[in-house]
Amino acid sequence: MFDSCHFSRRILVAVTGLSPQIVTETLYALAVQQKPAFVPTEIHLVTTQEGANRARLSLLSESPGGFHGLCKDYDLPAIAFPEKNIHVLNDEHGHSLDDIRTPEDNRIAADLITSLVRELTSDPDSALHVSIAGGRKTMGFFLGYALTLFGRPQDRLSHVLVSAPFESSYQFFYPTPYTKVIEVGVNQLADTATAHVTLAEIPYVSLRHGLPEALLNGNATYNEAVEAVQRALGPASLLVDLKQQRLTASDTMFHVAPAQLALMAVFVRRRLKGEPAIGAPGKDCPDENWARWYLAELRAIVGPMGDKDLAERALRNGMDGSYFSTALARLHKALKRHLGPAVTPYLISDGGRRPRLYSLNLPESSVTLLE
């Protein structure tokens, strides 16, 4: 297991609502109680406009200044927590949300949380600790699920609990190392030094390996990320459209250069005819059959006016092993770029042992060829 406390960039991410105290409660558990300590180098919140106001007033103000008080009381190193790290949910018109109630509000929250987690996990030097203790239940779910989608071995997920009678007090922020009496209910007082905080770490299954590179490196909405994982985990199916020069693999449609599509078409046609795996052309031994199969597909793809002269000249005496290997490598590169880790069923297999015999291993019923 990765020791996240040794990463140079350590990030606490939380969703908050009307109780921003979960930030200081979680920070106390991580930086003071936990051994070895996980002391964040920065903190990020996702919240509504009302939640942002409460966070600024209760955590970042001089009084009560819960965040600054905790750092001072326990002599914590500098932790970056500027107001810009409080991410407020905004609608499509740029208006901040005061609450999350409608399906559209939930979509906005899901997309912002997904975008933030994707961005923070894109840094290989970062380790995230994600708290789902605050905010609306849907916000906590979206944050936890976003970590499931993008989380890495060094990232953690948790919920924080506070002992009675402090859990419902707006005056409680963390157990103090000295006596501090606060109101915890009607006509009830308690000493914060006696409070207990429990951090419950939540194991999660990372699905990051099922996301295509384009979603990991770009802007992915919540629904796009979920759909990508569902495609990766679902049954494989392949549609090859020669006229449109594109492939559709498990509902992901993308264009492929004619040179690579022609090679895929050779193997697709063999699969549909029930023909067995076949050896590649030999090194420095041009194979006329391979050249004929490949050029027939290329001509069908580009048409009579298409650019195929270069291939025609290169293969006039047959296709050799070098030409085949280069074409196959480029085809696989294109597939991996669009499908990510879900690419495996669509790769041309070499059988895994010698002699190398190549084939598309998808079931015939999962393959469609449009000409």
C-alpha positions in Angstrom: 0.0 0.0 0.0 1.2 3.5 -0.9 2.2 5.7 2.1 0.4 8.8 1.1 1.9 10.9 3.9 5.2 11.0 2.0 3.9 12.6 -1.2 5.1 16.1 -1.8 1.6 17.4 -2.6 -1.0 16.2 -0.1 -4.5 17.4 -0.6 -7.6 17.2 1.6 -10.8 17.4 -0.5 -14.2 17.7 1.1 -17.8 18.6 0.4 -19.4 20.8 2.9 -22.8 22.3 3.5 -24.0 24.1 6.7 -21.4 22.4 8.9 -17.9 23.4 7.7 -16.6 22.0 10.9 -16.0 18.7 9.2 -12.9 20.3 7.6 -11.2 20.9 10.9 -12.5 17.7 12.4 -11.0 15.7 9.5 -7.8 17.8 9.6 -7.4 17.1 13.3 -7.8 13.4 12.8 -5.3 13.3 9.9 -2.6 15.7 11.1 -2.8 15.3 14.9 -4.3 11.9 15.8 -3.1 9.7 12.9 0.3 8.1 13.0 2.1 8.7 10.7 0.4 12.0 10.3 -1.1 13.1 7.0 -0.6 16.8 7.0 -2.2 18.3 3.9 -0.3 20.9 1.9 -3.6 22.2 0.6 -7.3 22.0 1.2 -10.2 22.1 -1.3 -13.9 22.4 -0.6 -16.9 21.9 -2.9 -20.0 23.6 -1.6 -23.0 25.9 -2.3 -23.0 29.6 -1.9 -24.4 29.4 1.6 -21.8 26.7 2.5 -19.0 28.9 1.1 -20.1 31.8 3.2 -20.2 29.6 6.3 -16.7 28.2 5.5 -15.2 31.7 5.1 -16.8 33.0 8.3 -16.2 30.1 10.6 -13.0 28.6 9.3 -11.0 31.4 7.6 -12.0 34.5 9.7 -10.1 35.7 12.8 -13.0 34.7 15.0 -14.0 31.9 15.4 -11.3 31.0 12.9 -11.5 27.3 13.3 -8.9 26.5 10.7 -6.3 29.0 11.8 -6.9 28.1 15.4 -6.3 24.4 14.8 -3.1 25.1 12.9 -1.8 27.4 15.7 -2.9 25.1 18.6 -1.1 22.1 17.1 1.8 24.0 15.5 1.0 22.6 12.0 3.1 23.6 9.0 1.7 26.0 6.4 -1.4 24.6 4.7 -2.7 26.4 1.6 -6.4 27.1 2.1 -7.2 30.4 0.3 -10.8 31.4 -0.5 -10.2 30.4 -4.2 -10.0 26.8 -3.0 -13.6 27.0 -1.9 -15.3 25.8 -5.1 -18.9 27.1 -5.3 -21.4 25.3 -7.5 -22.7 27.6 -10.3 -25.5 27.0 -12.8 -25.2 27.4 -16.6 -25.7 31.2 -16.2 -22.9 31.6 -13.7 -25.2 32.0 -10.8 -24.1 30.3 -7.6 -26.4 27.6 -6.1 -27.7 28.1 -2.6 -28.8 24.4 -2.3 -28.9 21.2 -4.3 -32.4 20.0 -4.9 -33.2 19.6 -8.6 -31.9 17.0 -11.1 -30.0 19.8 -12.8 -28.5 20.9 -9.5 -27.2 17.4 -9.0 -25.8 17.3 -12.5 -23.9 20.5 -11.9 -22.5 19.1 -8.6 -21.5 15.8 -10.1 -19.6 17.5 -13.0 -17.8 20.0 -10.8 -16.7 17.3 -8.3 -15.7 15.0 -11.2 -13.6 17.8 -12.9 -11.9 18.7 -9.6 -11.0 15.1 -8.7 -9.8 14.4 -12.2 -7.6 17.5 -12.2 -6.1 16.8 -8.7 -5.4 13.2 -9.5 -3.7 14.0 -12.8 -0.6 15.2 -10.8 1.6 12.1 -10.1 3.1 13.8 -7.1 -0.2 14.3 -5.4 -2.0 12.2 -2.8 -5.6 12.9 -2.0 -7.6 12.4 1.2 -11.2 12.7 0.4 -13.8 13.3 3.1 -17.5 12.6 2.4 -18.7 13.6 5.8 -20.3 17.0 4.9 -22.8 18.5 2.4 -25.8 16.9 0.9 -25.8 13.1 0.8 -25.7 13.3 -3.0 -22.6 15.5 -2.9 -20.9 13.0 -0.7 -21.8 10.2 -3.0 -20.6 12.1 -6.1 -17.3 12.8 -4.4 -16.8 9.2 -3.3 -17.7 7.9 -6.7 -15.4 10.4 -8.4 -12.6 9.0 -6.4 -13.6 5.5 -7.4 -13.4 6.7 -11.1 -10.1 8.5 -10.8 -8.4 7.4 -7.6 -5.0 5.9 -7.4 -3.2 3.7 -4.9 -2.1 6.7 -2.8 -5.6 8.2 -2.5 -7.8 7.7 0.5 -11.5 8.1 1.3 -13.0 8.6 4.8 -15.9 9.8 7.0 -15.3 11.6 10.3 -17.4 11.1 13.5 -17.4 13.3 16.6 -18.4 12.1 20.1 -21.5 13.4 21.8 -22.5 16.1 22.6 -20.2 17.9 20.2 -21.5 16.6 16.9 -24.4 19.0 16.7 -22.6 22.1 18.0 -21.8 25.0 15.7 -19.1 26.1 18.2 -17.1 22.9 18.0 -14.3 22.7 15.5 -11.8 20.2 17.0 -10.6 18.9 20.4 -8.4 21.6 21.9 -5.2 20.9 23.8 -6.5 23.1 26.6 -9.9 23.7 28.4 -12.4 25.5 26.3 -16.1 25.6 27.3 -18.7 25.9 24.6 -22.5 25.6 24.3 -23.5 22.2 22.9 -27.3 22.4 23.4 -30.0 24.3 25.3 -28.6 25.2 28.7 -25.7 22.7 28.2 -22.0 23.3 28.3 -19.0 21.0 27.4 -15.2 21.2 27.4 -13.8 20.8 23.9 -10.7 19.2 25.4 -12.8 16.1 26.2 -14.1 15.6 22.7 -13.2 12.5 20.6 -12.9 12.4 16.9 -12.9 9.1 14.9 -11.8 8.9 11.3 -13.4 6.0 9.5 -11.4 5.1 6.4 -13.6 3.7 3.6 -12.0 1.1 1.2 -12.9 1.7 -2.4 -12.4 0.0 -5.7 -10.5 2.1 -8.3 -11.9 2.0 -11.8 -9.3 4.4 -13.2 -7.8 1.7 -15.4 -11.2 1.5 -17.3 -11.1 5.1 -18.4 -9.7 6.1 -21.9 -6.7 8.4 -21.9 -8.8 11.2 -23.4 -11.0 11.3 -20.3 -8.1 11.1 -17.9 -6.3 14.0 -19.6 -9.3 16.1 -20.7 -12.5 17.5 -19.3 -14.8 14.6 -18.4 -18.3 15.0 -17.2 -19.6 12.7 -14.5 -21.8 10.8 -17.0 -19.0 10.5 -19.6 -16.7 9.0 -17.0 -19.4 6.5 -15.8 -20.3 5.5 -19.3 -16.7 4.9 -20.2 -16.3 2.5 -17.3 -19.5 0.8 -18.1 -18.3 0.3 -21.7 -15.0 -1.1 -20.4 -16.7 -3.5 -18.1 -19.4 -4.5 -20.6 -19.4 -7.1 -23.4 -17.2 -6.3 -26.3 -18.7 -5.5 -29.7 -17.1 -4.2 -32.9 -18.7 -2.5 -36.0 -16.3 -1.7 -38.9 -17.7 0.8 -41.3 -15.5 0.9 -44.4 -17.4 3.6 -46.2 -17.3 6.0 -43.3 -13.8 4.9 -42.3 -14.6 4.4 -38.7 -14.9 1.8 -36.0 -17.5 1.5 -33.2 -16.1 -0.5 -30.3 -18.5 -1.0 -27.3 -20.4 2.2 -28.3 -17.3 4.3 -28.7 -17.2 5.6 -32.3 -14.0 6.9 -33.8 -12.3 7.4 -37.2 -9.3 5.3 -38.3 -6.8 6.1 -41.1 -7.5 4.0 -44.2 -4.1 2.2 -43.9 -4.9 0.9 -40.4 -8.6 0.3 -41.1 -7.6 -1.9 -44.1 -5.6 -4.2 -41.8 -8.4 -4.4 -39.3 -10.8 -5.3 -42.2 -8.6 -8.2 -43.2 -8.9 -9.7 -39.8 -12.6 -8.9 -39.4 -13.4 -10.6 -42.7 -11.4 -13.7 -41.7 -13.3 -13.7 -38.4 -16.7 -13.5 -40.1 -15.7 -16.3 -42.6 -14.6 -18.5 -39.7 -11.1 -18.7 -41.0 -8.3 -19.7 -38.6 -5.5 -17.6 -37.2 -2.8 -16.9 -39.7 0.9 -16.3 -39.7 2.4 -12.9 -40.6 4.6 -12.4 -43.7 8.1 -13.5 -43.2 11.0 -11.0 -42.6 12.4 -10.0 -46.0 10.1 -12.5 -47.6 7.3 -10.6 -49.4 4.0 -12.5 -49.4 1.7 -11.9 -52.4 -1.4 -13.2 -50.6 -1.0 -10.7 -47.7 -0.5 -7.9 -50.2 -3.6 -8.9 -52.2 -5.8 -9.1 -49.1 -4.6 -5.8 -47.7 -4.8 -3.9 -51.0 -8.3 -5.2 -51.7 -9.5 -3.8 -48.4 -7.6 -0.5 -48.9 -9.2 -0.1 -52.4 -12.7 -0.7 -51.0 -12.1 1.9 -48.3 -10.6 4.8 -50.3 -12.5 4.1 -53.6 -11.1 4.5 -57.2 -10.0 8.1 -56.6 -8.5 7.6 -53.2 -4.8 7.8 -52.3 -3.5 4.3 -52.5 -0.6 4.6 -54.9 2.1 4.6 -52.2 0.8 1.3 -50.8 0.4 -0.2 -54.3 4.0 0.6 -55.1 5.3 -0.6 -51.7 3.4 -3.9 -52.1 3.9 -4.6 -55.8 6.0 -7.6 -55.0 4.1 -8.6 -51.8 3.9 -7.6 -48.1 6.9 -8.4 -45.9 7.2 -8.8 -42.2 8.4 -5.2 -41.6 5.4 -3.7 -43.5 3.0 -5.9 -41.5 4.5 -5.1 -38.1 4.5 -1.4 -38.8 0.8 -1.5 -39.9 -0.2 -3.6 -36.9 1.6 -1.3 -34.5 -0.1 1.8 -35.9 -3.5 0.1 -35.7 -3.0 -0.9 -32.1 -1.8 2.6 -31.3 -5.0 4.1 -32.7 -7.2 1.6 -30.8 -5.4 2.3 -27.5 -5.7 6.1 -28.0 -9.5 5.9 -28.3 -10.3 2.9 -26.1 -7.7 3.1 -23.3 -7.5 0.0 -21.1 -10.8 -1.3 -22.6 -8.8 -2.0 -25.8 -7.8 -5.6 -25.1 -10.6 -7.5 -26.8 -10.1 -5.4 -30.0 -6.4 -5.9 -30.4 -5.1 -8.4 -33.0 -3.8 -11.3 -31.0 -0.6 -13.2 -31.9 -1.6 -16.3 -30.0 0.9 -15.7 -27.2 3.3 -18.4 -28.3 5.4 -19.5 -31.3 4.7 -19.8 -34.1 2.9 -16.4 -33.9 -0.6 -16.8 -35.5 -2.6 -13.7 -35.7 -6.4 -13.3 -35.4 -9.2 -11.1 -34.1 -10.5 -13.1 -31.1 -13.9 -11.5 -30.7 -16.9 -13.9 -31.2 -18.3 -13.8 -34.7 -21.7 -12.7 -33.3 -20.0 -9.5 -31.8 -18.5 -8.3 -35.1 -20.2 -6.4 -37.9 -18.7 -5.2 -41.2 -20.4 -2.5 -43.3 -19.1 -2.1 -46.8 
